[in-house]
Amino acid sequence: PTAGVLYGKERCDLNPETKALLQELIDVYNTLDKSAVILIEPYSNDTSDKEYNQAIAVERANLVRNWLYYKQIPAKKVKVVCPCKASKIDGNKRRVNVSIAE
């Protein structure tokens, strides 16, 4: 399962709909084998400065990661993929993909 967390321009927060989507993912995760890991993959966009876009993409990924910790998902079960670069560019899509790897 994968959840795509979309963000508005210059936004870095989790709205109630996003939290509900992430909670659904957690509910699925909790039914799986305990070897499963939650992967967080930030995407930047190409609408302004590259370094800024990468930094905000990482900040968004970390926000999701910290929310998962808050929801009692163990740190060793949450991985941010490519946090140092957030080099994946997807047009104007400001998003973080969250998936479960078994």
Number of C-alpha atoms within 10 A of each C-alpha: 11 15 16 17 21 17 18 10 11 9 11 17 13 17 10 9 10 17 15 12 15 22 14 14 18 17 11 12 20 12 9 12 9 10 8 15 20 25 20 26 22 30 28 27 23 15 11 8 9 14 13 12 22 23 16 20 27 26 17 27 28 18 15 26 21 15 15 20 14 10 11 10 18 12 13 8 16 20 17 19 16 14 19 10 16 24 18 15 17 12 11 12 16 25 21 24 17 25 18 19 13 11
